[in-house]
Amino acid sequence: MGGDDFGQLVYLGLLGAAVVAWFISQNRNSMGKTLQQAMVWGLLFVGVIAAYGLWGDIRRAAIPQQHYQSDSVVEIPRSRDGHYNLVLVINNQAVEFTVDTGATHMVLSAQDAEAIGIDPNSLSYFGQAQTANGIVGTARVNLETVELGPIIDRNVSAQVNGGEMSGSLLGMSYLNRFNRIEINNGVLTLER
């Protein structure tokens, strides 16, 4: 601690002592009530500081999000709906996927395809997929870049679904790019 720091500390200490002395002299008739209110404000102040310091942990517990352990390991907590949802950046646009090990391909909804720059109306839906809603037409597309945090894949094959979908599905054609896929204690781990 340098001389300037020590001088500032002494100055702040004297200033604080002066404020406390003034506060006591002004409130000497109702000191019990004043101390009670000061304690409440002090506890509120400590609570705000604690909440601010723990905000990252609180947010992760309240809103589970994918977490990158390293350049090759991604952890996805189970969502409140029981599914594993993650966000991929496709052609510089964030797209949310539901992990579906029962799906053969990475399947984009028409809305998500449009969001990443693919016109669903200009595609040829020559393929077919069996879904819970029956058979739907699919169109094969190539995605220039697919990013999952630090993991970047290029020229990735996917399907655009011609039917109604509530969101996009991340199937085995993409998941097979990982060396390890593990679900343990409500966390899906993908490792390259």
ChimeraX attribute file (.defattr): number of C-alpha atoms within 10 A of each C-alpha:
attribute: neighborCount
match mode: 1-to-1
recipient: residues
	/A:1	5
	/A:2	6
	/A:3	8
	/A:4	9
	/A:5	10
	/A:6	11
	/A:7	11
	/A:8	11
	/A:9	12
	/A:10	12
	/A:11	12
	/A:12	12
	/A:13	12
	/A:14	12
	/A:15	12
	/A:16	12
	/A:17	12
	/A:18	12
	/A:19	12
	/A:20	12
	/A:21	11
	/A:22	11
	/A:23	13
	/A:24	15
	/A:25	11
	/A:26	11
	/A:27	13
	/A:28	10
	/A:29	10
	/A:30	10
	/A:31	14
	/A:32	11
	/A:33	11
	/A:34	15
	/A:35	13
	/A:36	11
	/A:37	12
	/A:38	12
	/A:39	12
	/A:40	12
	/A:41	12
	/A:42	12
	/A:43	12
	/A:44	12
	/A:45	11
	/A:46	12
	/A:47	12
	/A:48	12
	/A:49	12
	/A:50	11
	/A:51	12
	/A:52	11
	/A:53	11
	/A:54	11
	/A:55	12
	/A:56	10
	/A:57	11
	/A:58	13
	/A:59	11
	/A:60	13
	/A:61	11
	/A:62	9
	/A:63	11
	/A:64	16
	/A:65	18
	/A:66	20
	/A:67	15
	/A:68	17
	/A:69	11
	/A:70	12
	/A:71	12
	/A:72	15
	/A:73	18
	/A:74	22
	/A:75	19
	/A:76	22
	/A:77	24
	/A:78	19
	/A:79	16
	/A:80	10
	/A:81	7
	/A:82	9
	/A:83	15
	/A:84	22
	/A:85	23
	/A:86	22
	/A:87	17
	/A:88	20
	/A:89	16
	/A:90	23
	/A:91	16
	/A:92	12
	/A:93	15
	/A:94	17
	/A:95	19
	/A:96	16
	/A:97	21
	/A:98	17
	/A:99	21
	/A:100	19
	/A:101	14
	/A:102	10
	/A:103	16
	/A:104	17
	/A:105	21
	/A:106	21
	/A:107	28
	/A:108	25
	/A:109	21
	/A:110	21
	/A:111	18
	/A:112	22
	/A:113	21
	/A:114	14
	/A:115	15
	/A:116	16
	/A:117	11
	/A:118	16
	/A:119	12
	/A:120	18
	/A:121	10
	/A:122	8
	/A:123	14
	/A:124	14
	/A:125	17
	/A:126	9
	/A:127	14
	/A:128	13
	/A:129	17
	/A:130	10
	/A:131	10
	/A:132	7
	/A:133	9
	/A:134	8
	/A:135	11
	/A:136	16
	/A:137	16
	/A:138	21
	/A:139	19
	/A:140	17
	/A:141	18
	/A:142	11
	/A:143	18
	/A:144	13
	/A:145	16
	/A:146	21
	/A:147	17
	/A:148	19
	/A:149	17
	/A:150	12
	/A:151	16
	/A:152	12
	/A:153	15
	/A:154	13
	/A:155	11
	/A:156	15
	/A:157	15
	/A:158	21
	/A:159	24
	/A:160	27
	/A:161	24
	/A:162	21
	/A:163	15
	/A:164	11
	/A:165	15
	/A:166	8
	/A:167	15
	/A:168	24
	/A:169	23
	/A:170	25
	/A:171	20
	/A:172	17
	/A:173	16
	/A:174	17
	/A:175	19
	/A:176	12
	/A:177	13
	/A:178	14
	/A:179	10
	/A:180	12
	/A:181	14
	/A:182	10
	/A:183	14
	/A:184	8
	/A:185	7
	/A:186	13
	/A:187	16
	/A:188	19
	/A:189	20
	/A:190	19
	/A:191	18
	/A:192	13
